C-alpha cells in the first residue's frame, strides 16, 4: 500500500482565506486469556489475505458514481465523513459491500444508508437494547443485514443485498482526537476505492485558533507569523489521473493520504480553549533540557524473531544506543525460554559501554520459546536495585522498553497473571513501554500492560522499514522534559475534569485536559500547571466566549470541545474499567461509559449502532467488536510514510537512499513520458525533474502540474495556484518560481538548475506538456561529478571532420573523434526556449546516433536509476 504524504508547508493566500491546497461480539472479560495457541497465530494469515483484496466498495458489475471523504479538524479534534453512491449495474440481485478503514483510536458516530429511496438512519444505543431491537426485526424477516466494525485493525464493513438497477448511498461518520508525536499532528485517510470513480474527492478542513505551523521546513511568512488559523486541502484526481497507466482500467489510488501539521504556541506553551460550555487545555512546552534516563531494554530473542525481525531490531538498537548520553544509565535483557542480562546492573551511556552493548546485540542468535514474565520481573528488579542503592538521579526518568513479537509460551503464560505480576512490583516512578513486532503479536496485551504502568505501546510491522519504525517509537520517549505534571483550576470554576495529573511529559508530545465550565460571574477561566524535576509554574487565562465564533467558521467542526471532552473521558473510563479492583466498581464504570456513549453517539465496546429505516420496520446493527484480544484480522496495517508525487503518470514513488550507498552532494534526475499516440518513432519528453540535495535531505520535484518540496516530508504547489513570483528559502537551497513559466533552483549559491514548463493545447492529438532543463556553464562542480550531463562539465576533446551531404539535404553528416572513438554524427538543431518561450531559438548541434554509444561513458542503461532521488552508482 502506498502512502500519500501531504505536508502543510508551502502555502499561499487566497481570497481572504489562508490557503486552499489542491492537489460481532461483546466485550470479553480478562478470564478469557487462555486462548488456543493456534487461534492466536491465525491473525497473520487473516490479515495478509484481507490486505491483498481490500476494497472500499465491493460487488460484481457495479458502478461507483462517487466516493467522497471530508474531514473537519478543529483544535486537534477531527470529524470525518465518508460518502459513496453505487448502482447495481448487473442483471441479477447481489450483495454490495461498503468498507472503510478508520484509525484505531477513532469512534464511529453514525452510519446512514439510502437504498432505492428507503433511508436507514443510525443511532447509538446500549448494546443489549440495540440487539433486542435488531432481533425483533429479524424475527419478522425484515432485517436487511448486519453491519460490523472491528476496531483492532480499523475496519468498518457493511453489506446490503439489492435487486438489479438499485441505487445505494452510504455515509459513515467517525470522530477522533489527534495526538501530537515528534512535534506534529497526523491525520490519515485510507483511500482504496478499488476502481475508477467519476467523482472522487477528498477535502480536509483545518481550524486552529492559534494558527497552523510546521516544526521545521519551508514556510511562508503567513505561517511563520501564525496568521493562518485555517486550511483547506483538496485531493481531486479525475478519471484519467486515477488510472495506473494511460490505458489501464485499474485505479492507482490505493494508499493512505496523510496530513501533518503543528500549531503556533505562546512562549508559555499553553493553550486554553472554551466553547459550548466545555474547555480544553493543551500543554506542550519545548524550551526545556531533557532529563536523564534510566532504561532497561528487554528484547525478545525467541525463535520467531529469526530473520528480518531480528535484523531490523539489531539495526534499530544500534541507532538507539547511539542516542544515549553519559548522563543516561542503561542495560539490556534478552530472553527466549531463558533470561540473560548484558549487565546485571545499570551502567552509564559512555562510549565504551555503548560499543560493548552493540557487540552483544550483534551476536544474538534467536531460538527457543518466549518467557515474557520472567524477563519483565528481572528488568523491574534491576531498576529497584539501582533505586535502593541511590544510583538513580532523583530528577531522572526510569523506564523499561519491551520489544516482542509473540505471546508467552514458557513460564507464566496467562496474560492477566503477567499483567498483575508486573503491576505489583512496578514502582510509581517507573514506566513500561511496549513494542509489538508483526501481525501475530498480541498487541492488546502489550498495550494493556504498558498503559497499566504509565507507558504506551506501538505495533511495528515486520517489513523493510521496521528498524525505522522502532527508532521512531524510541524518539517519542527519548527526551523526557517534565515529571509529575499537574493541571489545576480555581475551585467551583470547572467540573467533570479528565485526567489532570501526568507522570511524564516527553518532547514533541502534548498533554490535554478537558472538562465542563461551571456558571460563573467571572468572564475568564484560569488554569495553573505545575511540574517537578524542574521548576515550572504556568498560568493560562481565557474568556469563556473566546471561541463562540466557531459556528460561523467554514473550516471548523462546531461542538468540538463537547465531543472532545466525551471522547477523552470515555477512553479513560475504558482503561479504568480494565483495572477495576472489584466487580461493583467495574459495573459503575460500565454504566458511565454506556451513558456517555449514548449521549454523545459513540460506538464503543459497550454500545452498538442501530440503523433503522424511517418506519423502523427494517434494521441493521453495527456491533462493536469483542475485546480486541481477537487479534488483528480485519484489514491491512498502517504503512510507513512514502513520499509520493502526484503527476502524469499519476504516481511516482520517491525514497531516500542510505548515506552509505551514495556519493554525497547534488543529484538531478528526470523521468520520461511519451506522446499521447504511439508512432513509428517514439517521442519522449521530460515529465518530471527532481533536484535532490543529499547533505540536508532536501529535494525539489517539478512536474508539469506541480512543484513538490520535501525535507523528509512533502509540500506541494500546483501550477494554477502559484503566485507570479514565489521565492522559497529552505536550508542551503533557494527555489524561485514564476507561475506558468519556470522554476530556478540554486544550491549553495554555486550550482543552478532551471526547469522550464512547456504547455501544449490540451486537445492536441499527439503532444503533451513537458519540461526543459537548462544548466549554466559556470556551475561549480566537484571532480566527482558524473551522469549523462554531469560527465561533460569539463568538455572532452572533440574533433569533427569529413563533413558531407547526408540522406537529408538539410542535415549534413560528419565523423566525430572523441574519447578515442570515431562516430557518425548528423547536423541538426534544438530549440532554446529560455528567451522566446513560444517559438524558441534554434541552436545548431551534432546528433550522436545509437543512444550516444561511444560518446557517453558506458551504456545509456547505466544511467537509469530506481527512483528520482537516487544517486548514480559509479564503479
N, C-alpha and C positions, 0 to 999 in steps of 0.2 A: 504494500500500500504506500502510495506517495503522500507526502505531507506538504500542503501549500502553506508557506510561512509568510504572512504579511506583517510588516512592522510599521507602526505609525512613526515614521522618521521624517521623511521629506514631505512636507505638506504645503498647501497654498490657500490663500484667502479666496473666498468665492461667495459673492452676493451677500455679504454680511455674515455668513456662517463661517466657522473656522476652516472647514475643508470638506470636500466630497472626494473620497479616494476610490476611483473606479478601477478599476482593473477586473407453578400453581402451588400454591402451597401455603404453609403457615410458618410462623416463627418456631424453630426448634429450640428446645432448652439445652443447656450445656450437658445434660446427661447423655446426649446422643454422640459424644465424642468418639466412641469406639466404633468406627465405621469400617466396612470391609476394605481391605488394602487394595484389592483390585479396583473397586469403585473409585478410590482416590485417584488412581492413575489413569482412569478413563478421561480425565479432564483434558490432557494434552491432545488426545485423539479427537475429541469432540471440538475443541477449539480450532485446531488446524483445519478440520473439514469445513466448519462454518466460515472460517476466514476466506477460504478459496471461493465460495459461491455466494457470499453475502450480497444481496441487492436490496435497495430501498423499496422498490416496487416489484412484486413477484406475480407471475402469471404468464400463460401462453397466449400468443396472438392478442395482445392488449395494446392500447395506445395511451401513452402517458402524455397528456396535454400540457401539464405544468408541474413544476417542482420548485417550491419557493421556501426559503428559510429566512426568518427575520429574528434578530436578537437586539434587545434594548437593554443596555447596561447603564445603570445609574449608581454611582458611588459603590462600585465593585459588585453590585448585585444584578444578575442577568435574568431576563425573561426571554425565552426562545420559543418561537412558533415555527413548526414545520407543516407546510401545506402541500397537498398534491391532488391533482384532478386526473382521473383514469377512466378509460372506456373499455369495456369488454368487446373487442372488435371481432371476436371469433363467432362461430356459428353454433356453439354449444355453451351451456351453463358451465361456469368454472369458479374456483376459489381464487380470489385476488388478495395478495398479501401486501401489507404496509409495514415496513420495518424501519426503525430509527435507532441508531446508536447514540446514546447520550452519556455524558460524563458520569462516572460512578457516584460522585458526590451530589448529583442533581436529584430533585424531587419532581416527578410528574405531577402537574397541577390540573390538567384537563385533557380530554380527548373527545372530539366530535366527529361524526361521520354522516354524510348525506348519501343515501342510496336511492336513486330514481325518485327524488323528491321527498323521501322519508328521512327526517333528520333525527339522529341519535345524539343526545347531549349528555355529557358526563357530569357526575357529582361524586365527591369523595365521601364515603361513609365508613363506619366501623366495619371491620371485615366480616363479622358474623351477620350483621344486618344486610350488607351487600350480598353475601352468599345466599341468604334466605330469600331475598327478593329475586335473585337470579334463578334459584331453584324453582320458585313458583312459576316463573315464565317458562322455564324448561319443561316443567311438568305439563304445561298446556301446549307444549310443542311449538312455542312462539320464539324461543331464543334463537337469535341469528348466529351466534358463535361465542367464542371466549377470547378475550384479549389477555395476553400475558406480558409481564415485564420482568426481566432478570436484571438486578442491579449489579451483580458481580462483574459482568462484562458489558454493562451499559447498553443492553439491547431491549427495545420495546417492539413487540410483534403483535400483529392482528391479521386475521383473515376473514373475508366475507364471501359467501357463495352467492353468485348473482347470475341471472339469465343473460343471454347474448344481447348486445346493444345497450347494456346498463351503463349508467354514468355514476361514478363513485367519487366523492370528495372526502379526503382525510385531513384532519387537522389535529396536531399534537402540541401541547404546551408543557414546558418544564422550566423550573427555576433553580438557580444555584448561586452560591456566593463564591466569588473568585478569591483565591488565596495568593498572596504575594510570595514568590520564591525567587531568590537570587536577584532581587531588585526589580521585578516586574510582575504584572498580572498576565495571565494567559487564558484566552477564551478559544476553545476548539470546537469546530463544527465538522462532523463526519459527513462527507459528500460521496455517496455511492449510488447514483440513480440506476446504474446497471444498463442504461440505454440512452439514446439521444432524446432530448426533451426540447420541444419548440420554445417553451417559456421556462427557462432555467435562470434563477436569480437568487443571490444571497445578499442580504442587507444587514449590516451591523451598525447600530447607532450607539454612540457612547456619550455619556454626560458625566463629567467630573467637575464639581463646583470649583475646586482649587486649580483646575487646569490640567491638561494632558501633557505628559512629557516622556522622555526616554532617559534611562540612567546613563547612557553613553551613545556615541554615534553622531550622525549628521542631523542636525536640527535647524530649522529656520527660526528666525527671530521670534515669531509669534509663539512657538512652543517654548523657546528658551525663557521668555518673559512671562510664561504662564497665561497667555492671552487666549488660549484655545480651550474652553471648557467642554466643547462638544466636537464630535467627529461622526462622519458617515462613510462607511466602507462598502463599496458595491462590487460584487463579482457577478458578471452577467455575460457569459460566453454565448454566442449564437450557435446554431446547429453545426456550421462548418468548423467553428473553433472547438467544438466538443469532440470532434472525430479524432481517433488515434492517428489517422493519416488522411490525406485528401479524399481517398476513395473508400475509406473504412466506414462500416456501419456500427462499429463498436464505440462506446464512449470512452474518452481518455480521462474523464473525471472520476477518479477512484482514489480518494485520499482524505486528508484532514486539512481544512483551512483553519489556520491559527492566527489570531490577532494578539499581539503582545504590546503592552504599554505600561507606563508608570504615571504617577500623578505628582504635581508640584507640592512641595511641603514647606511650611514656615520653618524658621530656624529651630523652633521648639519641637518640631517633628510630630505634633499632634493635630488632630482634626476632629471637631465635634459637630455633628450634623443633627438637626431636629426637623422632623417632618411628620405630619399626620398623627401627632400625639406620641410619637416614639423618637428615641435618639439612637445614634450610632457613634461610637467613639473609636477613632483609628489612631494607632500609635506606632510609629516606625522611625526611631532615631537612627542616625548613621554616623555622626561625627564622634564616635567613641572608639577607644582602643580595645581589641579583643582580649578577653580574659584567658588565663592559662587553662589548658585542658588536661584531664587525666583520662586516657582512653584505653579500653581493653577491646581489641579486635577479636571476635570469636568467629572462626571460619570453618564452614562445613567442608571436609575433605573426604566424604564418603564416596563410594564407587560411582554414584550417579553424577558426581561433579567431574568425572573424567572427560577430557577432550576440550571442546570450546569453552565450556563454563569455567573450568579451572584456568585455562589460558587467559581468558578475559579477566578473571578475578585477580590473578597474579599481576597482569598488566596494570589494572586499576590500583592495586595496593602499592605498586612501585611509585606511582604519582602521589598517592595519598600520604605515604610515608615521607616523601619529599616536602610535603606541606607542613610537617611538624617542626616546631622550633625548640630551642634548648629550654624554654620555659614550660614546654609541654612534657608530660610523662605518658608512657605507653607500654603495652606488652601485647603479645599475640598468643592466642589459644587456638589450636586447630584440633578438630575432632572428627572421628568416624565412630566405630564401636568403642574406641578408646579416646582419652583426652590427653593432649600434650600441651606443654607450655614452652614457648620460646624462652621466656624468662619467668621465673616464679614470682617476681615482684616488678613493680613499675620502675622504669628506667627513664632518664632524660632523653629528649629527642636530639641527641648530639649526632654529629656526622658519623662517628664510629658506630654507634648503636644502630643508626638508620641503615648503614651499609650491611651490618651483620644481619639485621632483620630481613633485608631484601634477599640475601643469600639463602636464608632459612626458607622463605616463601618460595623461591625458585626451585628448591629441591623437594617440595611437597609432591607426593605421588598418591592421588586419590584411590581409595579402596575401602571395602568394608561397609558397615551399617551406619546408622545415624543416632547418636546419643546426645540430643539437644539438652536434656535436663541436667546431666552432669556437667556439661560444658558451661552452661549458664551459672550453675552453682559455683563452679571454680572461678569464674570471672567476678562474681559478686564478692567472693571471699578475698580475692586479690585487692579489690577496692577497699573493703572493710579493713583489711590488714594495714594497708597504707594509711588509711584514715586514723586508725587506732595508734599508729606509731608516729603520728604527726608529720608524715611525709607529704601531705597534701596542703597546698596553699589555701588558706581559708577563702580567698577570693575565687579560686578555680572552679571549674565545672567538670564533674566526673560523669563519664558515660560508658556504656557498653554498646558496641556496634556488632550485631549478629548478621552474618551472611550465610544463608542456607538455601538449598534447592528442593528439599523434600520434607516428608513427615518423619517423626521419630520412629525408629524401628528397633532400637536397642535400649535397655534400661527402662525407665518410666516412659510409656508410650501414650498414656491417657492425657489428652491435651489439657483438660480442665485441671488436672492434678499438677502438670508442669506449670500452668499459669499461676496456681495458688502457691506452689513452692517458690517461684521467683518473687511473687508479691510479698511473701512472708519474710524473705531475707534481704530484700532491697531496702536501702535506707532512703529517706525522703530527699536527700541531696543527690542521689544517683538517678540516672535516666537510662532507658534502654531503647535503642533504635534498631529496627529490623529491616533487612533487605531480603526479599524473596526472589530467587532466580528461576525463571522458566515458568511453563504453564502448569506443571504437576505439583507445584508447591502449594501448601495450604496457606494461602496469603492471609485469609481472615484470622487464622490463629496467630500469625506473626503480627498482624495489626492489633489484635486484642491485647496481646502480651506487651506490646510497645505502649499503647495508649494507657494500659493499666499501670505503667511505670514511667509516666511523664515523658514519653517519647512519641515518635511517629514511625510509620512503615512505608515502604515503597516496593512495588513489584518491578523487577528488572527482567527484560525479555532476552532470552539467550540467543542473540544474533550477533552480527558483526560489530554492533555498536554497544554491546553490553558493558564493556570497560568504561566507555564514556558515560553511560547511564549511571554506573556505580560511582564514578568520580563526581558526577553532577549531584547525586544524592549527598555524598560526603560534604560537598561545598555548601550545602544548605545548613549543615550543623557544625561546620569547621570554625566558625567565628562567633562564639557566644559573646554578647556585649553586656548583658544585664542578667541579674538573678533576682528572684523573689520580687516581681513587679506587681504592684497593686494600684488599681484604678478606683477612686472613691468619689462620691458625690455628697453634697450637703444633705443633711437629714430632711426628710419629707419633701425632697425635690424629685425623686425618681422611685420607681418600683419595678418588680419583676426583672431585676438586672441579671444578665447572663454572667458566665464566669468572669470574674474581675480580678482574680489573683492568678498569676502565671509564674511557673517555676523558672523559666529561662526565656530570653529573647535573643535570637540569632540575627546577624547582619543580613539584610536583604529580605527579611520576613515582615510581618505586621501583626500586631495584637489588636483584636476587635472586641469591643464590649457594646452590648445593646440593651435597651430596656424601654420602659414606658415613662413618659413625663407626667408628673402629677400636677393638677391645677395649682396655680400659684399667682400671687400678686406681682411677683418679680418678672421682669421682661428679659431675664438672662438665665442660662443654665451653665453651671461651672463644674468642671471635673478636675481632680487632683491625681497625679500619677507619681508614685514613688518607687524606688528600687534600691536594692542593697548591692554589695560588691563595689559599686561606685556611688558617689554622692549624686543623687538625681532627684529633683523635685520639680514637677511640671504642672502648670495650671492652664486650663483651656476654658475660654468663655465664649458662649454663642447665644444668639437670640432664638427663642422657640419658633418665631415666624420666619427664620432666615431662609428656609427653602420652600416657602409657600408658593413661590412662582413656578415650581416644578410642573404643575398641571398645564402650564402654558408652553412648556418646552417640547418642541417636536422630538428631540432626541431622547428624552427621559422616559423612565418607567415610573409612572405615578404610583405611590403607595409602597415604594421600595423599602422604607425604614420599617414599616409594619411587617412586611413579609420577611425581611432580613432578620428581624428580632425573632419571629416564629421559627425560621429556618435554623438559626443558631441554637435556640432553646431546644427544639426537637432533637437535633443532632447530639446535644449534650445529654439530654434525657435518655436517649437510646444507649449512649455509653454508660450512664449511671445505672441503667436497668441491668446491663450485663454484669455489673459489680455489686448489685444489691445483696446485702448480707442476710436478709430474711424474705420469706415469701410475701409477707404483708407489705413490706417496703416495695417489693417488685410489683405488686398489684397496684399500689398507689401511683407509681411511676408510669405503669402501663395505661391507667385511666387518664393521666395527664397528657401523655403522648397522643392518645386517640382523640381527646377533646380538642387539642391544639391542631392536629392534622385535619380534622373535620372542619373546624372553624376557618382555617387558612387554606384548605383544599390542597393538601399534600398527600400523595400516595406513599405510604411508609410500610414497613413490615407488619404494621398492626391495622392498616386501613386498606381499602380497596376502592377502585374507581368503577362505579356502576354507570354504564352507558345505556340510556333508555331512549326509545322513540317518544315522540310528542305525546302519544296516548298511553305511554307506559306499558304497552302490550308486548313490545319486543325489547329484550335487554341483552347487553353484553357485560361481562365482568372483567375489569382489569385487575388481576390478582397480583399483589406484590409477592416476591419470592419467599421461599424458605430462607432461613438464615443462610448467608452465602457460604456456609460450610459445604454446600453443594458443589462448590468449586467453579472454575471458570469454564463454562460450557456454552456460552451464549453468543459469542462473537469474537472478532479479532481484537488484539490489544492495541492500545495507543502506540503509534510508531515514533521513533526518534525523529526530530525535525530534519528535513532535507530541503534546501533552498530550491525552489522551482521557479523558473522564469516563464511567464505567460506570453506566448508569441505565436507565430505561424511558421512551422508546425506548432501545435498547441503547447507541447510540453518539452522542456529541455532540462534535464537533471544536472545540477551543479554540485560537486563535492570538492572539498579541500584536501589535497594530498598531505600525508605526514611530512614534516620538515625534513626528515632523514632521506626522503625519496626525491627531493627536488633541489635544483640549483636555486639558491636564494636570490630574489630580485623581482623583475617585472616580466610578465608574460602577456602577449597579445595574441588571442586566438579568435578564429572565426568559424561560423557554421554556414554551410552552403545550403541554398534552397534552389529549386528548379522552376522553370517556367510552368504555366498552367497546362500547356499542351505539349505532349511528347512529339518530337520531330526526329528526323534522321540525325540531326545534330542536337545534342543535349546542351541546352543553355543553362548555366548555373550562375548564381549570384550570391553575394554575402547577405544572409538574412539576419545574422546576429554577429556582433563583435563584442568580445569581452576583454577588458584590461584588468589584470589581477596584480596587486602589489603585495607580494608574499610577506615582507617583514611586518606589516601592520595587519595582514589578513583582510585587506580591503579590495573589493572588486567593483567595477562598473560594467554592467552588461547592457548593451544598446541593441534593441531590435527595431523593426520598422514601426512598432506601435507603442513601445515603452522604453523607459530607462530605469534600470534597477541598480541601486547602490547597496552593497552588503558589507558588513563587518562581522560576519558570522550569523547575522540576521539579514532581512531583506527589506528595502524600502523601494517603492515603485512610483514612477511618474508616467502618466500616459500623455502621449503627444498632444492630444486635443485639450489637455488641461494645463499645459505648461504656460507660464508667463513668458513674455517676449524675451527676457534675459534672466536667467536664474543661476547665479554662481553659487556653488556649494563647496565649502571647505571641510575636508574630513581627513584628520591625521595629516600626513605629508602629501596629500593628494588633493588637487583642485579640479573641480568639474564646472565648466562653463557651458550653459545650454542656451541655444537660440531656437525658439519654437519653430517647428516645421522646417528647420534648416540643418543645424549641425550641433554636434557635441564636441567640446575640446577638453581633453584630459591632460593635465600637467602634473608630473610626478617629480618631487624634489627640485622643481624649477629647472631641471636639465633634460627631461625627457617629455616630449609632447606627442600626442596622437589626436588626429582629428577624424571624426566619423561623420560622414555627410549622408543625409537622408534623400533618397530619390523616390518621388511619388509618380505613379502612373495612373491612368484612367482606370477606375475601379472595374469597369465593364470590359476592359481590354481582353480580347480572347486569348492572348498568349502571355503578355508581360505581367510582371509582379513588382511590387515595391521592393527596393533593395538598398543596400548601404555601400558607400565607398569609403576607403580608408586612406589617409594621407599622413605620411611621416616625414618631418623636416630632415634635411641633410645634416643640420648642425646638432642633432641629438647626441648626447654624450653617453656612450655605452661602455660597458666593461669589456675586457678582452674575451670573456666567455660568451658573448652574445652569439646567438645562433637562431635557426629557424628559416623558413622559406624566404623571409625578407631580411631577418637579422644577420644572416651569413654574409650579406652584401653591404653591411655597414661600412666595411672597408672594401672599396671597389677592387675586384680582381683585374689582372692584366688581360685585356681583350684585344684581339686583332681581327678586323673584318676585311676580307679581300675577295677577289673574283666575283665582283658584283655583276649580275647579268639579268636578262629578262626572264621572268618566271612564267608559269602557266597562266597566271592572271596578269595581263599587261600593266595593270595599275600597281602590281606588287612585285618588286624586284626580289631576286634571290641572291644569296651570297654564302661564303664559307666563313664561319667564325671559329677562331682558335682561342680556347680558354681552358685553363687547368690541364693543359696537355691533351685536350680533346679537340677534334675538328668536327664542327656541327653545321648542318644545313639550316640556314635561317632565312626568314621571309620578311620583307619590309612591310610595315603596316602602321597603324596609328591607334591610339587610345584616346579617350575623352578625359579632359581635366575639367571638373565641374566646380572648382573652388571659386572661380570668379564669375562664370556665367552658368548659373545652375540649370537653366532650361536647355541651352544649346551646347554648352561646353566648348572648349577649345581643343583642337587636335594636337596631340603630342606624338611625333613620329618615333618609332622604335623598331627593334628587330624582334621577331617572334621565334622562339626556340621550339622545335617540334618534339614529339614523343614525351610530353609532360615534363619537359626540362631535363631529360636524361643527358648527362654529361656536363650540364651547366650548374645544376644544384648538387650539393653533396648527397650521395646516396640515391635512394629511390623516393619518388614522391610519397609513397605509402608510409615512409619513415616519419612523415610529419603529421600523421593522423593521430590525434590524442583522444583518450576516453571521455573527457569532458572539458568544458570551456575553461576551467581553472587549472588544467594540468600543465606541467612543465614538460618540455621535450626531454626524453631520456637519451642522453648522449653517452657514447661509449667511454 
